[in-house]
C-alpha cells in the first residue's frame, strides 16, 4: 500500500479533490433547484443529463486521448468542468443546467478514463489490486467529504459554486506537475451487447437496473431531501450516508461473494436493499430511520456493481473479460439515464410525491431479486472454486477501471490454477 501511495499520491490527491467537487455540485444543484422553484420533473432532466454526457464520454474519451494525449485531454476537460460549475448560478435555467450537466458528465467520464489509465500504469502486477481499491476508497471519501462543504456557504448564493470550481481547478495541478510518465493508451474492442446478453442475462439486466438505482442516489437524493423539507444539514447527512454505507459494506459483501453462489447473494442483497427502500418510503418522516434506510440502500446497491461484474466473469473466457467491460459500462449508463427521469415523474405531486423516490429504488431492487431467482432456475450453479475473483468497483468507474479489474481477476484465477497444478 505504501508503494502505491509513493507512486500515485499526486493522482489520488487530484482525484480526491475532483470527487469532492463532483459530489458537491450534484447535491448543490438539487438544493438550489428547489430554491429557484424548478419542478421535480425539470430537476430530473437536469440530473439525467449528467449520465447522458458520462455515457458519451466513456465512448469518445479513449479516441481523444489517442489523438492528443493524456495531459491535454485531462487539462482541457478539467477546465471545462470548472467553468461550468461557475456558470450554474449565473444561468439559473433548467435548460442551461441540463446542457451544463451534459458537459460535466462528458468531462468527468474522460477524466476518469485518463486517471485510471495513469493509475494502472503506475501500479505493478503485485499491487494493482491495492491501487484500484485505494482509488475507489478515495472516490467515496471525496463524495462523502463534499457533503460537509454544503454547509460552508449559502446555496442561494455563489460561494459554494465557487468552492466547487476552485477544488476542480486545483485538483489537476498535482497530477499535471507530477513526474510520473504519461502511459501508453490502448483499449480493448468491446464485446457486442448481444454476445454479452447471451453470456450473462442476469449480469446485463442487473447492470441496467442498477444504473437506475445509482443515478437515483447520485442525482436525485438531494432533490428528494429538498422536496421532503429537510434542512441543509439533514440533506448533506442524508446524501453522505449512502456512500458511507457503500464504503463500509463493500468488502464484507465481497468476502461472501467469493464463498457462495453469487446469484443467491445478488438475490439477498437486492431484497435487503429493496426492503430498506420501503422502510424509507413508509417511515422516512423520522430522520434517524431515513439515515438507516440510506445506509442500507447504499451499502447493498453499490457493491452489487462489483458483484454483477464478477458474476458475469464466471461465464467468460479469460480473453473475453476485458472485452466485456465496455458493454457492461454502456448498459449501466443506459439505466442511469432513465433513472432520474422516472424518479422525477414518480416524485411529482400528482403521483406519489417525495416518497416516489424510495418507491423507484425499491421497485428496481426487487425486480433484480426476482430476475436473479428466475435465472437460478435456468442455469446450473458455478462451483465456488471455479468462480472469478471479485475486485472492488463502484458505479463511478470508467471502462478502464473495469478492464483493470478484469485483469486482476484473470491473474488471480491463473495463480490459483498454477497453485493447484504444483500441488
Secondary structure as GFF3:
##gff-version 3
##sequence-region A 1 423
A	DSSP	alpha_helix	2	35	.	.	.	ID=ss1
A	DSSP	alpha_helix	40	68	.	.	.	ID=ss2
A	DSSP	alpha_helix	70	87	.	.	.	ID=ss3
A	DSSP	alpha_helix	94	122	.	.	.	ID=ss4
A	DSSP	alpha_helix	128	149	.	.	.	ID=ss5
A	DSSP	alpha_helix	159	176	.	.	.	ID=ss6
A	DSSP	alpha_helix	193	199	.	.	.	ID=ss7
A	DSSP	alpha_helix	201	227	.	.	.	ID=ss8
A	DSSP	alpha_helix	232	257	.	.	.	ID=ss9
A	DSSP	alpha_helix	262	283	.	.	.	ID=ss10
A	DSSP	alpha_helix	287	313	.	.	.	ID=ss11
A	DSSP	alpha_helix	318	346	.	.	.	ID=ss12
A	DSSP	three_ten_helix	353	355	.	.	.	ID=ss13
A	DSSP	alpha_helix	356	376	.	.	.	ID=ss14
A	DSSP	three_ten_helix	384	386	.	.	.	ID=ss15
A	DSSP	alpha_helix	399	422	.	.	.	ID=ss16
###
